[in-house]
Amino acid sequence: MSKFGEYVKSSYDELVHKVSWPTFKELQSSAIVVAVASLVIALLVFAMDIVFGVHSWSWQGLLGYFYNLIG
């Protein structure tokens, strides 16, 4: 059990004294970057869904629409 205690003490010491934590401003800017990237990826997936179809009974995407027009 003493090894576990040493592990907890050394982990606490490392987290408090050796880790450099980001400032609130850095954290905000990183969160904005993640939010914007997530939005862009979501829009890309949505666009791909629209173009290639979502395989529902009423909507098969723009390509499905064009295939129905041709065939």
N, CA, C and O atoms as CSV, one atom per row, in Angstrom:
chain,resi,resn,atom,element,x,y,z
A,1,MET,N,N,0.815,-1.189,0.000
A,1,MET,CA,C,0.000,0.000,0.000
A,1,MET,C,C,0.863,1.260,0.000
A,1,MET,O,O,0.413,2.319,-0.437
A,2,SER,N,N,2.085,1.154,0.480
A,2,SER,CA,C,2.945,2.339,0.516
A,2,SER,C,C,3.365,2.757,-0.898
A,2,SER,O,O,3.600,3.939,-1.149
A,3,LYS,N,N,3.462,1.791,-1.825
A,3,LYS,CA,C,3.787,2.141,-3.212
A,3,LYS,C,C,2.668,2.967,-3.836
A,3,LYS,O,O,2.927,3.889,-4.610
A,4,PHE,N,N,1.440,2.640,-3.503
A,4,PHE,CA,C,0.316,3.405,-4.030
A,4,PHE,C,C,0.341,4.833,-3.489
A,4,PHE,O,O,0.087,5.783,-4.230
A,5,GLY,N,N,0.642,4.985,-2.216
A,5,GLY,CA,C,0.751,6.315,-1.608
A,5,GLY,C,C,1.840,7.144,-2.261
A,5,GLY,O,O,1.655,8.333,-2.523
A,6,GLU,N,N,2.996,6.502,-2.526
A,6,GLU,CA,C,4.094,7.192,-3.202
A,6,GLU,C,C,3.684,7.602,-4.610
A,6,GLU,O,O,4.037,8.683,-5.083
A,7,TYR,N,N,2.938,6.731,-5.269
A,7,TYR,CA,C,2.462,7.028,-6.623
A,7,TYR,C,C,1.545,8.251,-6.608
A,7,TYR,O,O,1.672,9.131,-7.459
A,8,VAL,N,N,0.630,8.308,-5.656
A,8,VAL,CA,C,-0.299,9.433,-5.564
A,8,VAL,C,C,0.459,10.717,-5.255
A,8,VAL,O,O,0.180,11.755,-5.853
A,9,LYS,N,N,1.410,10.663,-4.334
A,9,LYS,CA,C,2.197,11.853,-3.985
A,9,LYS,C,C,3.026,12.339,-5.160
A,9,LYS,O,O,3.090,13.541,-5.416
A,10,SER,N,N,3.663,11.422,-5.878
A,10,SER,CA,C,4.484,11.847,-7.016
A,10,SER,C,C,3.616,12.361,-8.158
A,10,SER,O,O,4.012,13.288,-8.866
A,11,SER,N,N,2.447,11.776,-8.343
A,11,SER,CA,C,1.533,12.265,-9.372
A,11,SER,C,C,1.055,13.673,-9.042
A,11,SER,O,O,1.010,14.541,-9.914
A,12,TYR,N,N,0.698,13.895,-7.785
A,12,TYR,CA,C,0.267,15.224,-7.355
A,12,TYR,C,C,1.398,16.231,-7.536
A,12,TYR,O,O,1.171,17.328,-8.047
A,13,ASP,N,N,2.605,15.874,-7.126
A,13,ASP,CA,C,3.758,16.765,-7.258
A,13,ASP,C,C,3.995,17.121,-8.726
A,13,ASP,O,O,4.271,18.276,-9.052
A,14,GLU,N,N,3.889,16.139,-9.598
A,14,GLU,CA,C,4.117,16.393,-11.017
A,14,GLU,C,C,3.034,17.299,-11.590
A,14,GLU,O,O,3.333,18.215,-12.355
A,15,LEU,N,N,1.778,17.049,-11.226
A,15,LEU,CA,C,0.687,17.865,-11.757
A,15,LEU,C,C,0.732,19.301,-11.255
A,15,LEU,O,O,0.359,20.223,-11.979
A,16,VAL,N,N,1.186,19.498,-10.016
A,16,VAL,CA,C,1.190,20.839,-9.437
A,16,VAL,C,C,2.437,21.621,-9.831
A,16,VAL,O,O,2.346,22.813,-10.124
A,17,HIS,N,N,3.605,20.967,-9.842
A,17,HIS,CA,C,4.856,21.701,-10.005
A,17,HIS,C,C,5.516,21.552,-11.376
A,17,HIS,O,O,6.275,22.437,-11.772
A,18,LYS,N,N,5.263,20.481,-12.107
A,18,LYS,CA,C,6.007,20.244,-13.340
A,18,LYS,C,C,5.195,20.447,-14.615
A,18,LYS,O,O,5.774,20.674,-15.678
A,19,VAL,N,N,3.891,20.373,-14.535
A,19,VAL,CA,C,3.043,20.526,-15.713
A,19,VAL,C,C,2.786,22.001,-15.954
A,19,VAL,O,O,2.470,22.743,-15.025
A,20,SER,N,N,2.923,22.427,-17.207
A,20,SER,CA,C,2.588,23.817,-17.537
A,20,SER,C,C,1.165,23.845,-18.083
A,20,SER,O,O,0.897,23.346,-19.175
A,21,TRP,N,N,0.265,24.430,-17.316
A,21,TRP,CA,C,-1.138,24.485,-17.686
A,21,TRP,C,C,-1.378,25.688,-18.577
A,21,TRP,O,O,-0.733,26.721,-18.397
A,22,PRO,N,N,-2.287,25.583,-19.533
A,22,PRO,CA,C,-2.565,26.737,-20.406
A,22,PRO,C,C,-3.305,27.826,-19.632
A,22,PRO,O,O,-4.018,27.562,-18.664
A,23,THR,N,N,-3.108,29.049,-20.091
A,23,THR,CA,C,-3.857,30.149,-19.496
A,23,THR,C,C,-5.299,30.094,-19.999
A,23,THR,O,O,-5.618,29.362,-20.936
A,24,PHE,N,N,-6.161,30.882,-19.358
A,24,PHE,CA,C,-7.571,30.888,-19.760
A,24,PHE,C,C,-7.711,31.392,-21.197
A,24,PHE,O,O,-8.546,30.894,-21.952
A,25,LYS,N,N,-6.902,32.369,-21.570
A,25,LYS,CA,C,-6.943,32.915,-22.935
A,25,LYS,C,C,-6.525,31.846,-23.951
A,25,LYS,O,O,-7.162,31.714,-24.996
A,26,GLU,N,N,-5.482,31.095,-23.664
A,26,GLU,CA,C,-5.049,30.008,-24.555
A,26,GLU,C,C,-6.120,28.928,-24.662
A,26,GLU,O,O,-6.358,28.377,-25.736
A,27,LEU,N,N,-6.755,28.637,-23.544
A,27,LEU,CA,C,-7.821,27.636,-23.515
A,27,LEU,C,C,-9.010,28.085,-24.355
A,27,LEU,O,O,-9.610,27.281,-25.068
A,28,GLN,N,N,-9.351,29.369,-24.271
A,28,GLN,CA,C,-10.443,29.907,-25.076
A,28,GLN,C,C,-10.138,29.811,-26.563
A,28,GLN,O,O,-10.990,29.395,-27.349
A,29,SER,N,N,-8.929,30.192,-26.951
A,29,SER,CA,C,-8.589,30.165,-28.370
A,29,SER,C,C,-8.559,28.727,-28.895
A,29,SER,O,O,-8.964,28.479,-30.031
A,30,SER,N,N,-8.093,27.799,-28.100
A,30,SER,CA,C,-8.106,26.396,-28.516
A,30,SER,C,C,-9.530,25.875,-28.654
A,30,SER,O,O,-9.832,25.122,-29.580
A,31,ALA,N,N,-10.400,26.273,-27.743
A,31,ALA,CA,C,-11.793,25.840,-27.810
A,31,ALA,C,C,-12.475,26.402,-29.058
A,31,ALA,O,O,-13.289,25.716,-29.677
A,32,ILE,N,N,-12.155,27.627,-29.427
A,32,ILE,CA,C,-12.733,28.221,-30.637
A,32,ILE,C,C,-12.252,27.480,-31.871
A,32,ILE,O,O,-13.036,27.221,-32.785
A,33,VAL,N,N,-10.971,27.135,-31.906
A,33,VAL,CA,C,-10.436,26.382,-33.047
A,33,VAL,C,C,-11.141,25.032,-33.169
A,33,VAL,O,O,-11.503,24.621,-34.271
A,34,VAL,N,N,-11.334,24.353,-32.064
A,34,VAL,CA,C,-12.014,23.049,-32.081
A,34,VAL,C,C,-13.467,23.207,-32.531
A,34,VAL,O,O,-13.961,22.393,-33.311
A,35,ALA,N,N,-14.149,24.233,-32.054
A,35,ALA,CA,C,-15.547,24.456,-32.433
A,35,ALA,C,C,-15.671,24.750,-33.923
A,35,ALA,O,O,-16.561,24.216,-34.586
A,36,VAL,N,N,-14.796,25.586,-34.453
A,36,VAL,CA,C,-14.845,25.921,-35.883
A,36,VAL,C,C,-14.519,24.690,-36.723
A,36,VAL,O,O,-15.193,24.430,-37.720
A,37,ALA,N,N,-13.509,23.938,-36.341
A,37,ALA,CA,C,-13.152,22.726,-37.091
A,37,ALA,C,C,-14.298,21.716,-37.056
A,37,ALA,O,O,-14.578,21.067,-38.064
A,38,SER,N,N,-14.961,21.577,-35.913
A,38,SER,CA,C,-16.094,20.655,-35.811
A,38,SER,C,C,-17.237,21.099,-36.710
A,38,SER,O,O,-17.884,20.266,-37.344
A,39,LEU,N,N,-17.490,22.390,-36.773
A,39,LEU,CA,C,-18.544,22.921,-37.630
A,39,LEU,C,C,-18.230,22.678,-39.102
A,39,LEU,O,O,-19.110,22.293,-39.872
A,40,VAL,N,N,-16.982,22.902,-39.491
A,40,VAL,CA,C,-16.582,22.684,-40.886
A,40,VAL,C,C,-16.737,21.208,-41.262
A,40,VAL,O,O,-17.254,20.891,-42.333
A,41,ILE,N,N,-16.297,20.321,-40.397
A,41,ILE,CA,C,-16.416,18.886,-40.680
A,41,ILE,C,C,-17.881,18.477,-40.746
A,41,ILE,O,O,-18.262,17.683,-41.607
A,42,ALA,N,N,-18.707,19.011,-39.844
A,42,ALA,CA,C,-20.138,18.693,-39.864
A,42,ALA,C,C,-20.782,19.176,-41.157
A,42,ALA,O,O,-21.614,18.473,-41.731
A,43,LEU,N,N,-20.410,20.355,-41.620
A,43,LEU,CA,C,-20.951,20.867,-42.881
A,43,LEU,C,C,-20.492,20.027,-44.071
A,43,LEU,O,O,-21.261,19.807,-45.007
A,44,LEU,N,N,-19.253,19.560,-44.041
A,44,LEU,CA,C,-18.768,18.689,-45.118
A,44,LEU,C,C,-19.531,17.372,-45.150
A,44,LEU,O,O,-19.907,16.893,-46.220
A,45,VAL,N,N,-19.759,16.790,-43.984
A,45,VAL,CA,C,-20.511,15.536,-43.931
A,45,VAL,C,C,-21.948,15.762,-44.393
A,45,VAL,O,O,-22.511,14.925,-45.099
A,46,PHE,N,N,-22.544,16.885,-44.000
A,46,PHE,CA,C,-23.897,17.213,-44.445
A,46,PHE,C,C,-23.942,17.364,-45.962
A,46,PHE,O,O,-24.854,16.854,-46.611
A,47,ALA,N,N,-22.961,18.063,-46.528
A,47,ALA,CA,C,-22.911,18.239,-47.983
A,47,ALA,C,C,-22.752,16.895,-48.684
A,47,ALA,O,O,-23.389,16.656,-49.709
A,48,MET,N,N,-21.919,16.025,-48.148
A,48,MET,CA,C,-21.753,14.701,-48.751
A,48,MET,C,C,-23.046,13.904,-48.659
A,48,MET,O,O,-23.376,13.152,-49.576
A,49,ASP,N,N,-23.784,14.058,-47.561
A,49,ASP,CA,C,-25.073,13.394,-47.406
A,49,ASP,C,C,-26.059,13.874,-48.464
A,49,ASP,O,O,-26.798,13.080,-49.046
A,50,ILE,N,N,-26.061,15.176,-48.705
A,50,ILE,CA,C,-26.975,15.736,-49.697
A,50,ILE,C,C,-26.602,15.253,-51.096
A,50,ILE,O,O,-27.476,14.868,-51.872
A,51,VAL,N,N,-25.322,15.271,-51.418
A,51,VAL,CA,C,-24.888,14.906,-52.773
A,51,VAL,C,C,-25.043,13.415,-53.021
A,51,VAL,O,O,-25.579,13.022,-54.057
A,52,PHE,N,N,-24.596,12.589,-52.115
A,52,PHE,CA,C,-24.577,11.147,-52.347
A,52,PHE,C,C,-25.816,10.431,-51.819
A,52,PHE,O,O,-26.007,9.249,-52.104
A,53,GLY,N,N,-26.642,11.107,-51.070
A,53,GLY,CA,C,-27.895,10.518,-50.613
A,53,GLY,C,C,-27.803,9.956,-49.226
A,53,GLY,O,O,-26.753,9.494,-48.780
A,54,VAL,N,N,-28.934,10.009,-48.551
A,54,VAL,CA,C,-29.011,9.486,-47.200
A,54,VAL,C,C,-29.764,8.163,-47.170
A,54,VAL,O,O,-30.022,7.615,-46.098
A,55,HIS,N,N,-30.114,7.654,-48.338
A,55,HIS,CA,C,-30.754,6.354,-48.508
A,55,HIS,C,C,-32.074,6.241,-47.750
A,55,HIS,O,O,-32.360,5.221,-47.123
A,56,SER,N,N,-32.855,7.287,-47.817
A,56,SER,CA,C,-34.206,7.198,-47.270
A,56,SER,C,C,-35.167,6.916,-48.416
A,56,SER,O,O,-34.769,6.959,-49.581
A,57,TRP,N,N,-36.402,6.634,-48.107
A,57,TRP,CA,C,-37.367,6.284,-49.140
A,57,TRP,C,C,-37.732,7.480,-50.010
A,57,TRP,O,O,-38.167,7.308,-51.149
A,58,SER,N,N,-37.554,8.714,-49.474
A,58,SER,CA,C,-37.983,9.882,-50.243
A,58,SER,C,C,-36.829,10.681,-50.828
A,58,SER,O,O,-37.034,11.420,-51.790
A,59,TRP,N,N,-35.667,10.564,-50.303
A,59,TRP,CA,C,-34.536,11.370,-50.772
A,59,TRP,C,C,-33.325,10.477,-50.969
A,59,TRP,O,O,-32.903,9.766,-50.056
A,60,GLN,N,N,-32.776,10.522,-52.165
A,60,GLN,CA,C,-31.606,9.705,-52.463
A,60,GLN,C,C,-30.423,10.560,-52.887
A,60,GLN,O,O,-29.512,10.077,-53.559
A,61,GLY,N,N,-30.435,11.815,-52.500
A,61,GLY,CA,C,-29.337,12.701,-52.816
A,61,GLY,C,C,-29.471,13.272,-54.209
A,61,GLY,O,O,-30.329,12.861,-54.990
A,62,LEU,N,N,-28.614,14.219,-54.506
A,62,LEU,CA,C,-28.648,14.840,-55.822
A,62,LEU,C,C,-28.290,13.853,-56.921
A,62,LEU,O,O,-28.871,13.892,-58.005
A,63,LEU,N,N,-27.347,12.976,-56.651
A,63,LEU,CA,C,-26.993,11.983,-57.667
A,63,LEU,C,C,-28.150,11.040,-57.930
A,63,LEU,O,O,-28.398,10.686,-59.083
A,64,GLY,N,N,-28.864,10.624,-56.897
A,64,GLY,CA,C,-30.034,9.781,-57.082
A,64,GLY,C,C,-31.112,10.498,-57.871
A,64,GLY,O,O,-31.795,9.889,-58.694
A,65,TYR,N,N,-31.267,11.788,-57.622
A,65,TYR,CA,C,-32.236,12.586,-58.372
A,65,TYR,C,C,-31.863,12.611,-59.854
A,65,TYR,O,O,-32.722,12.416,-60.714
A,66,PHE,N,N,-30.589,12.850,-60.153
A,66,PHE,CA,C,-30.154,12.891,-61.545
A,66,PHE,C,C,-30.272,11.518,-62.208
A,66,PHE,O,O,-30.635,11.427,-63.381
A,67,TYR,N,N,-29.973,10.465,-61.476
A,67,TYR,CA,C,-30.118,9.114,-62.041
A,67,TYR,C,C,-31.577,8.815,-62.365
A,67,TYR,O,O,-31.872,8.159,-63.364
A,68,ASN,N,N,-32.489,9.294,-61.525
A,68,ASN,CA,C,-33.923,9.100,-61.797
A,68,ASN,C,C,-34.352,9.895,-63.013
A,68,ASN,O,O,-35.214,9.441,-63.765
A,69,LEU,N,N,-33.782,11.058,-63.228
A,69,LEU,CA,C,-34.097,11.856,-64.416
A,69,LEU,C,C,-33.610,11.170,-65.689
A,69,LEU,O,O,-34.299,11.166,-66.709
A,70,ILE,N,N,-32.421,10.595,-65.613
A,70,ILE,CA,C,-31.815,9.949,-66.799
A,70,ILE,C,C,-32.525,8.632,-67.092
A,70,ILE,O,O,-32.869,8.348,-68.239
A,71,GLY,N,N,-32.740,7.841,-66.067
A,71,GLY,CA,C,-33.233,6.495,-66.272
A,71,GLY,C,C,-34.649,6.347,-66.087
A,71,GLY,O,O,-35.180,5.247,-66.235
